[in-house]
Structure formats: structure tokens, C-alpha cells
Amino acid sequence: MNVSKIIAASLVASSVLFAGSLAEKAKSMGLQAIPTDKTELTKLIDPNTTITPERVELGKKLYFEPRLSKSGLISCNTCHNLALGGADGAPAAIGHMWVANPHHLNSPTVYNAVFFESQFWDGRSPHLEDQAQGPMQAAPEMASPASLVVERINSIPEYVEEFKKAYGNDVKVDFPTITSTIGIFERTLVTPSRYDDFLNGKENALNDAEKEGLKVFMDQGCTSCHSGVALGGKMMPFPMVKPYKFANVGDFKGDKNGMVKVPTLRNITETAPYFHNGQIWSLAEAVKEMGRTQLGKDISDADAAKIVTFLKALKGTKPEIVYPQLPESTATTPKPEFN
């Protein structure tokens, strides 16, 4: 074997060794891949065994159903657009009568939200099924009283029949059942990426620059908040070390203990603007601001760029969503209201 071949072989071996040790280091620091095994994934996303094909399909229709809103114009997909990374691309969510969220809160992505420990920025909801009840009833969002939602759905025979197919003939099509069905659909919105392939043992799933970015991400301390399968989703103090420079935009201060839900970093390139009040559009700037507020350090432009290179590898494969055809209203379906 000539010298060039020896060097090439050595470099390949070193690269594989580095990749293996880097993946092991990542896992030791709390980073977890989305399981490739369907049984293991099901344990994570469906611990109560509520998912069935019929419920998922019905939940998808309800997710896209604008008649769940008072105006008949706003659906879950309005603020959590599945074609836009599961968010809306606006600094603050816009709801009924074009009203911006009164606390200037940004719409978080619904993709991979099943992995979060809690829902909403203040973590007040324990799971997706419960979370679905909030925006539907909130005045600046969909503005629908629960009674109106129930009346509209029950006035459409095709929906009633679909609920029977999904839950049995004795099902009561009430508000919790309607919203839980949306949550069941949302549990399927999981997006595995090349990053997961890397953690699952595929050494060449990330290129050298992305591996370097992952190393900087860990060395800078980003995993103290962004860890687990979701790379976020737990409650943490914010700000932790130094004030957030846009804290005066909106009045949100977290929960009663000043804790804020950590956003997922999955598909982060698709979900600008960043932070709870949507004030930073540049991902590199968001990285530097997070380093300052949470870690008390000034992350250099070079290191921020390396971290961003890694973050781009978190863009995952979305489940194929075919836009549903919704059943038609009847003479008894309550009309849209715009006040």
C-alpha cells in the first residue's frame, strides 16, 4: 500500500472514530434520537394507545376545520401551518378579528410537540389533547365557546358518523372528544432528520462541518436547555443570567416561577422569528442572544455560524399530509359570527 493510500485510510478511520465518540458524547449529554423502531416510537408518542387510523384521519380533518372558530375562518393550521414548519411566520399570533396575541406571544411549532413535557409557553397544559382546548376558546384566537364547537360538529352528520367509526356507536361527540381527536392527529407529526440517523449510528449522516457544529453546540453548554428527543420542550428559567434584550415586547414573564418552555430546535430554520415574542429573525443572532441570556457568555460569530450549520441538519422529513375534503354544513349548522 502506498503512502497516499495509508494516509487516506487513516483519515477515514479517524473520521469514523470521531463520529462514534461524538455521537456517544451527545447521548451522554442528554441528546436523544427519534427511534427508528416503530414499536419504540409508538411507546413515546402514544403511551395510552389512543392512536388509530380512523382517529388520525378525523383529527386531521378537525385540525384543518375552520368552522371550529367563531368566524368560520380560522383553523388550527392557521397558526400552526404544516406547510410552514408547523408555525405561522409571524412575531405574534393573529386570531379572531385580526387581533394579535395580547401578550405578543409567538406561535410555537406543532411538529414534534408530542415530545414536549408540557404545552404552551408557560407550560400550563400537560399534553396535546388538553392543549387543543385552549386556542379554540380563547377570545383573541379562535373565539369559539365549547358549546358552539359541539353544536357545529354535531350539526354535520358526516362528522358524527366519522366519530362513531373512530370511537364506536356510543360515542358522545362532546368538546373533550373533539379536541382530543385533534391531539391524537398531532401526535403523529414527528420529523426524523439526518441528526437522528447520526445518533442512531450512521456516521456519515452528518458532514464534517455539521459534526463540528454539534461539538461547539455541546461545548458551549446549549444542551443544558436543549436536550432530550425534542431538543427542548421542558420548563427552564428565562432569562437565567442576563436580561433578554427584547423583554419589553409583550408582558409575558413565564409561569408563576418565571419558568418558560424551551422551544424545540427541530426544524428551527423554518420557524423564525424566534423567542416567545418573536423578536429575532436571524438564527445566528438567536444563538448569540441565548448564549448571553442563558449561559452568560458571548458566543463568537464564528462559533454561532458553526452552531447554525449544525442546526440546519435538524430539518426533518415531514409526514405526508394530504389536505382533506371537509364535509358540508347543513341548514342547522350555526352560521359564522364576526363580532
C-alpha positions as CSV (number, residue, x, y, z in Angstrom):
1,M,0.0,0.0,0.0
2,N,1.5,3.4,-1.0
3,V,1.7,6.3,1.4
4,S,-1.2,8.2,0.0
5,K,-3.5,5.2,0.5
6,I,-2.2,4.7,4.0
7,I,-3.0,8.4,4.8
8,A,-6.4,8.2,3.2
9,A,-7.2,5.0,5.2
10,S,-6.0,6.7,8.4
11,L,-8.2,9.7,7.8
12,V,-11.2,7.6,7.1
13,A,-10.6,5.6,10.3
14,S,-10.1,8.8,12.3
15,S,-13.3,10.3,10.9
16,V,-15.3,7.2,11.9
17,L,-13.8,7.1,15.4
18,F,-14.5,10.8,15.9
19,A,-18.1,10.4,14.6
20,G,-18.6,7.5,17.0
21,S,-17.2,9.3,20.0
22,L,-19.1,12.5,19.1
23,A,-22.4,10.6,18.9
24,E,-21.6,8.9,22.3
25,K,-20.8,12.2,23.8
26,A,-24.0,13.7,22.5
27,K,-26.0,10.9,24.1
28,S,-24.1,11.2,27.3
29,M,-25.2,14.9,27.4
30,G,-28.8,14.0,27.2
31,L,-29.4,14.2,23.4
32,Q,-31.7,11.5,22.1
33,A,-32.7,10.4,18.7
34,I,-36.2,9.7,17.4
35,P,-36.3,5.9,17.5
36,T,-36.2,4.2,14.1
37,D,-38.1,1.2,15.6
38,K,-41.8,1.7,15.2
39,T,-42.6,-0.1,18.4
40,E,-40.2,2.2,20.4
41,L,-41.5,5.3,18.7
42,T,-45.1,4.3,19.4
43,K,-44.2,4.0,23.1
44,L,-43.1,7.6,23.1
45,I,-45.9,9.2,21.1
46,D,-48.8,7.0,22.1
47,P,-48.3,5.8,25.7
48,N,-52.1,5.5,26.3
49,T,-52.7,3.6,23.0
50,T,-55.2,6.1,21.6
51,I,-53.9,6.3,18.0
52,T,-55.9,4.5,15.3
53,P,-56.0,5.3,11.6
54,E,-59.6,6.4,11.9
55,R,-58.9,8.8,14.7
56,V,-55.9,10.2,13.0
57,E,-57.8,10.9,9.8
58,L,-60.7,12.5,11.7
59,G,-58.2,14.5,13.8
60,K,-56.6,15.8,10.6
61,K,-59.9,17.0,9.3
62,L,-60.6,18.8,12.5
63,Y,-57.1,20.3,12.5
64,F,-57.9,21.9,9.1
65,E,-61.5,22.7,10.1
66,P,-62.1,26.5,10.1
67,R,-65.7,26.1,11.4
68,L,-64.3,25.3,14.8
69,S,-63.6,29.0,15.0
70,K,-66.3,31.6,15.7
71,S,-65.7,33.3,12.3
72,G,-65.5,30.0,10.4
73,L,-62.2,31.3,9.0
74,I,-59.5,30.2,11.5
75,S,-58.3,26.6,11.9
76,C,-55.5,25.1,14.0
77,N,-53.5,25.1,10.8
78,T,-53.8,28.9,10.6
79,C,-51.3,29.5,13.4
80,H,-49.6,26.1,13.1
81,N,-49.3,25.8,9.4
82,L,-48.0,22.3,8.4
83,A,-46.6,23.8,5.2
84,L,-44.6,26.4,7.1
85,G,-42.7,24.3,9.7
86,G,-45.8,24.0,11.9
87,A,-45.8,27.7,12.8
88,D,-47.1,30.9,11.1
89,G,-44.0,33.0,10.5
90,A,-45.4,36.0,12.4
91,P,-43.9,37.6,15.6
92,A,-47.2,37.3,17.4
93,A,-50.1,35.0,16.6
94,I,-53.1,36.7,14.8
95,G,-56.6,35.5,15.7
96,H,-60.2,36.4,15.7
97,M,-61.0,39.8,14.1
98,W,-57.3,40.1,13.1
99,V,-56.3,40.6,16.8
100,A,-52.7,40.0,17.7
101,N,-52.0,37.9,20.8
102,P,-52.4,40.4,23.7
103,H,-49.2,39.1,25.3
104,H,-47.3,39.3,22.0
105,L,-46.7,35.5,22.1
106,N,-45.3,33.7,19.1
107,S,-46.9,30.5,17.7
108,P,-44.6,27.5,18.5
109,T,-44.4,24.7,16.0
110,V,-46.7,21.7,16.3
111,Y,-44.2,19.4,14.7
112,N,-42.6,17.1,17.4
113,A,-44.7,18.8,20.1
114,V,-45.6,15.3,21.2
115,F,-42.2,15.1,22.8
116,F,-42.6,18.2,25.0
117,E,-43.0,17.7,28.7
118,S,-45.8,20.4,28.7
119,Q,-47.6,22.6,26.2
120,F,-47.9,26.4,25.9
121,W,-45.1,28.9,26.7
122,D,-46.0,28.8,30.4
123,G,-46.3,25.0,30.4
124,R,-49.8,25.1,31.8
125,S,-51.1,22.2,29.7
126,P,-49.9,18.6,30.3
127,H,-50.4,17.2,26.8
128,L,-51.6,17.9,23.2
129,E,-55.2,16.7,23.8
130,D,-55.6,19.3,26.6
131,Q,-53.7,22.0,24.8
132,A,-56.2,21.8,21.8
133,Q,-59.0,23.2,24.1
134,G,-57.2,26.5,24.8
135,P,-56.8,28.3,21.5
136,M,-60.3,27.2,20.3
137,Q,-61.9,29.0,23.2
138,A,-59.6,32.0,23.6
139,A,-61.1,35.3,22.5
140,P,-58.0,36.5,20.6
141,E,-57.5,33.2,18.9
142,M,-60.5,31.1,17.5
143,A,-63.0,32.7,19.9
144,S,-65.4,29.7,20.0
145,P,-67.2,28.7,23.2
146,A,-67.1,25.0,23.7
147,S,-70.9,24.8,23.2
148,L,-70.6,26.4,19.7
149,V,-67.9,23.9,18.7
150,V,-70.0,21.0,19.8
151,E,-73.1,22.4,18.1
152,R,-71.3,22.9,14.8
153,I,-69.8,19.4,14.7
154,N,-72.9,17.6,15.7
155,S,-74.9,19.5,13.1
156,I,-72.9,17.8,10.4
157,P,-74.0,14.1,10.0
158,E,-70.8,13.1,8.2
159,Y,-68.7,14.2,11.2
160,V,-71.0,12.3,13.6
161,E,-70.6,9.1,11.5
162,E,-66.8,9.5,11.5
163,F,-66.7,9.8,15.3
164,K,-68.7,6.6,15.5
165,K,-66.3,4.9,13.2
166,A,-63.4,6.2,15.3
167,Y,-64.8,5.6,18.8
168,G,-67.8,3.3,18.5
169,N,-71.5,3.9,18.1
170,D,-72.0,5.0,21.7
171,V,-69.5,7.9,21.4
172,K,-70.5,11.2,22.8
173,V,-69.3,13.9,20.4
174,D,-68.5,16.4,23.1
175,F,-65.8,19.1,23.4
176,P,-63.2,16.9,25.1
177,T,-63.6,14.2,22.5
178,I,-63.4,16.7,19.6
179,T,-60.3,18.3,20.9
180,S,-58.7,15.0,22.0
181,T,-59.0,13.8,18.4
182,I,-57.1,16.8,17.2
183,G,-54.4,15.9,19.7
184,I,-54.2,12.3,18.5
185,F,-53.5,13.6,15.0
186,E,-50.8,15.9,16.3
187,R,-49.1,13.0,18.0
188,T,-48.2,11.7,14.5
189,L,-46.4,14.9,13.5
190,V,-42.9,13.6,14.0
191,T,-40.0,14.6,11.8
192,P,-36.8,12.4,11.9
193,S,-33.7,14.0,10.5
194,R,-30.1,13.2,9.5
195,Y,-29.2,14.2,13.0
196,D,-31.3,11.3,14.3
197,D,-29.6,9.0,11.8
198,F,-26.2,10.1,13.2
199,L,-27.2,9.4,16.8
200,N,-28.6,6.1,15.7
201,G,-25.2,5.0,14.3
202,K,-24.9,6.3,10.8
203,E,-21.6,8.0,11.0
204,N,-21.8,9.8,7.6
205,A,-25.3,11.2,8.2
206,L,-23.7,14.5,9.2
207,N,-20.9,16.1,7.3
208,D,-17.7,17.4,9.0
209,A,-19.0,20.9,9.3
210,E,-22.2,19.7,10.9
211,K,-20.3,17.5,13.3
212,E,-18.1,20.4,14.2
213,G,-21.2,22.5,14.8
214,L,-22.7,19.8,17.1
215,K,-19.4,19.7,19.1
216,V,-19.5,23.5,19.5
217,F,-23.2,23.3,20.4
218,M,-22.3,20.9,23.2
219,D,-19.1,22.6,24.3
220,Q,-20.9,26.0,24.7
221,G,-23.4,24.4,27.0
222,C,-26.5,24.6,24.8
223,T,-27.6,21.1,25.9
224,S,-28.3,22.4,29.4
225,C,-31.7,23.5,28.0
226,H,-31.9,21.9,24.5
227,S,-31.8,18.2,25.2
228,G,-33.9,15.1,25.0
229,V,-35.7,13.8,21.9
230,A,-37.3,17.3,21.4
231,L,-34.1,19.2,21.8
232,G,-36.3,21.4,24.1
233,G,-39.8,21.1,25.5
234,K,-39.0,21.3,29.2
235,M,-39.5,24.2,31.6
236,M,-36.5,26.4,32.4
237,P,-35.9,29.8,33.9
238,F,-35.7,32.6,31.4
239,P,-33.7,34.8,31.4
240,M,-31.2,32.9,33.6
241,V,-28.1,35.1,33.7
242,K,-28.6,38.4,31.9
243,P,-31.8,40.2,30.7
244,Y,-33.3,39.4,27.4
245,K,-32.9,42.4,25.2
246,F,-36.5,42.4,23.9
247,A,-38.2,41.7,27.3
248,N,-40.2,44.8,27.0
249,V,-42.2,43.5,24.0
250,G,-45.3,42.0,25.4
251,D,-45.9,41.3,29.1
252,F,-45.1,37.6,29.2
253,K,-42.9,36.6,32.2
254,G,-43.3,32.9,32.2
255,D,-45.2,30.8,34.8
256,K,-45.5,31.8,38.4
257,N,-41.9,30.7,39.0
258,G,-40.6,32.5,35.9
259,M,-40.2,29.3,34.0
260,V,-40.6,29.2,30.2
261,K,-41.0,26.3,28.0
262,V,-37.8,25.7,26.0
263,P,-38.6,25.7,22.2
264,T,-37.6,22.7,20.2
265,L,-34.7,23.1,17.9
266,R,-36.0,20.6,15.4
267,N,-36.9,22.3,12.0
268,I,-35.6,25.6,13.6
269,T,-34.7,27.1,10.2
270,E,-38.4,27.0,9.3
271,T,-39.8,28.6,12.4
272,A,-38.5,32.2,12.6
273,P,-39.0,34.6,14.2
274,Y,-37.5,33.3,17.4
275,F,-38.1,33.6,21.2
276,H,-41.5,33.7,22.9
277,N,-42.3,37.2,21.5
278,G,-40.9,36.6,18.0
279,Q,-38.4,39.5,18.1
280,I,-35.3,37.9,16.5
281,W,-35.3,36.8,12.8
282,S,-31.7,35.7,12.4
283,L,-30.9,32.2,13.7
284,A,-27.3,33.2,14.3
285,E,-28.4,36.2,16.4
286,A,-30.8,34.0,18.3
287,V,-27.9,31.7,19.2
288,K,-25.8,34.6,20.4
289,E,-28.7,36.1,22.4
290,M,-29.4,32.7,24.0
291,G,-25.7,32.4,24.9
292,R,-25.8,35.8,26.6
293,T,-29.1,35.4,28.5
294,Q,-28.9,31.8,29.5
295,L,-25.2,30.9,29.6
296,G,-23.7,34.3,30.4
297,K,-21.2,34.1,27.6
298,D,-20.6,36.0,24.4
299,I,-20.6,33.3,21.6
300,S,-18.4,34.5,18.8
301,D,-19.7,35.0,15.2
302,A,-17.6,32.0,14.1
303,D,-19.0,29.7,16.8
304,A,-22.5,30.9,16.2
305,A,-22.1,30.1,12.5
306,K,-20.9,26.6,13.3
307,I,-23.8,26.0,15.6
308,V,-26.2,27.2,12.9
309,T,-24.6,24.8,10.5
310,F,-25.5,22.0,12.9
311,L,-29.0,23.3,13.5
312,K,-29.7,23.2,9.8
313,A,-29.2,19.4,10.0
314,L,-32.2,19.2,12.3
315,K,-34.6,19.9,9.5
316,G,-36.5,16.6,9.4
317,T,-38.7,14.6,7.0
318,K,-42.3,15.7,7.4
319,P,-45.1,13.1,7.3
320,E,-47.1,13.4,4.1
321,I,-50.2,15.4,4.7
322,V,-53.0,15.3,2.1
323,Y,-55.3,18.3,2.5
324,P,-58.7,16.8,3.5
325,Q,-62.0,17.5,1.9
326,L,-64.3,18.6,4.7
327,P,-68.0,17.6,5.0
328,E,-70.5,20.3,4.0
329,S,-72.5,22.3,6.5
330,T,-76.3,21.7,6.9
331,A,-79.2,24.0,7.5
332,T,-78.8,23.6,11.2
333,T,-75.0,24.4,11.3
334,P,-74.5,27.7,13.3
335,K,-73.5,30.5,10.9
336,P,-70.2,32.3,11.1
337,E,-70.0,35.2,13.6
338,F,-67.7,38.1,13.1
339,N,-68.2,40.2,16.2
